[in-house]
Amino acid sequence: MNKANKAVLAIVIIGISVYLGFSPLYEKVQGGVAGAVIGASFGAIFVVILTNYLLTKQTEVEQESKRSERVFEEKVSLYKQILLATEKMLEDGVIKGSVEMKSLPFLMLRLQMLGNDEAIMSYQKIYHEINNIFVAEPDNDEVEVTESSSLKIFELLGDFCNVCRLDLNVSNEKIDTKLFEMISDDIKKSNEIILGKVNKSVSEVHDELTRLDKSISLKAVRRDYICWQQPNWPSKVEYQIVTRVRNKIFYVQLGAEQASGKFVAVKLKDLLPVFKSKFPNYEWQYDKWMSDYDNRIFTSIDISEPKRAAEIFLKIINETSNLVNEIVENNK
């Protein structure tokens, strides 16, 4: 029993006692000074108990208010972290397992501690979608987010924000269904605009490639990259031009992704001096790409220079693909 309840019980007991015993006591002392003292004593007791009750109740209300305020602030902070973490994954179109995937379980645990059941269920759908993207390529440390997956995550984020709106008591109701659909459509269109810019960059560099070498046979032209390889190479041993529109960069690179190309990735370090010697006007690096180990040689070119990206792409193919082919043939 807390202090407030004890105080109420004490008041009830004293009230009953006064009701039952106050009149006979007054009749016995027959008023006068003794009666006044008794009346004053009972009055003082009531005042002390009522004051104690009110102070205790006020303290509890203040403590509850501070606790609610602190929980509210923590919830706002957590929901912002979840949105920022998801934004970081989607902004470059790649999920990095060694960095970004590590944060998801802790965000989910914090959400279990602070969020209501509906918020947890809503975020679990986002978590599940991100996991599905990553486990589709278990051998890679970095996995590309497809257009359809990106749109799906945006849709789930919209629902999550709607749930957070209720949990934070911003409103007693979810956003009107029609308004929510309008917002979702606008977000989808915005995302499609971004993807359209990526396609434009790929289209520009592709036009430059075909202008410089009409006979080039590319392996694929995707939403954000172009690739070339010889038929006998492992599936993801490729020369690539990768676009990163938000960073305004073309990556021109030779990469060896997935387990099937790991033996080539190991040998790329030996090719780095060749690239630096043959193409000294570019800064070449050897690091990780879609993997947890070093597996690409690359240079960065401003996205406003598709012609320059196309020219160096063709040069590295013409002057180094025979070396890659030797690595592949010697390891059969």
Secondary structure, DSSP 8 states (H G I E B T S, - for coil): --HHHHHHHHHHHHHHHHHHHHHHHHHHHTSHHHHHHHHHHHHHHHHHHHHHHHHHHHHHHHHHHHHHHHHHHHHHHHHHHHHHHHHHHHHTTEEETTTHHHHHHHHHHHHHHHS-HHHHHHHHHHHHHHHHHHHTSTT-SEEE--HHHHHHHHHHHHHHHHHHHHHTTS-SS---HHHHHHHHHHHHHHHHHHHHHHHHHHHHHHHHHHHH-TT---SEE-SSEEEE--TTS-TTEEEEEEEETTTTEEEEEEEE-TGGGHHHHHHHHHHHHHHHHH-TTS--EEEESSSSSEEEEEEEEETT-HHHHHHHHHHHHHHHHHHHHHHHHHT-
